[in-house]
Amino acid sequence: MNFVVESVAVEIDAPAAFVWEVLTDYASYPLWNPYTIKVDTTLVVDSPIDLTLPNPDGGGGTFVSREYIRVVDPPRLLRYDTGDTFPGLSGVRDQWITALGPDRCGYTTRETFTGELARPVLAAQGPWVKAGFDAVAHALRDRATALFTSRRVDG
């Protein structure tokens, strides 16, 4: 059985290619991303992506989730999955950027969890994942819009 966690869909006042640049500028994540505070990856398909996340209990500290890049399709889709790093649980995460016009796009994240542990893990962690995905969507919208607006004013 599949269990899906999906972020809110946001509209961003910036071109899809620009939002892709912001999304994949991992060095800047500590400046704006409240859920994925550090990322180490080469973005090469089948290579690792190490995601540093805050502890779900809110008590401080972080942990690293090692996943694997599966699709890099700028400026439309970034997909990675857990591979076999969590026995009994598989997660496939898609980050979608959809062009809505020359200077406007939409963004959403969806993760599909499968495996014997999917139900209990999502029962315990699903609300935290959903809140994190929503926070990223809003923060990406705010960051990309501010940077694009600044670039247009300065350019």
NORGI-V111425 format. One line per field, one symbol per residue. phi: phi as a letter, one per 40 degrees, with the letter a starting at -180 (. if undefined). Layout:
phi=???
This chain:
phi=.cbbbbcccbbbcacdcccdcccbccccdccaccbbcabbabgcdgccbcbcbcdccgcggbabbcbbcbabbccbabbaacfbcbdgabbbbbbbbbcbicbaabbabbbbbbhccdccccccbdcccdccccccdcccdcccccccccccccc
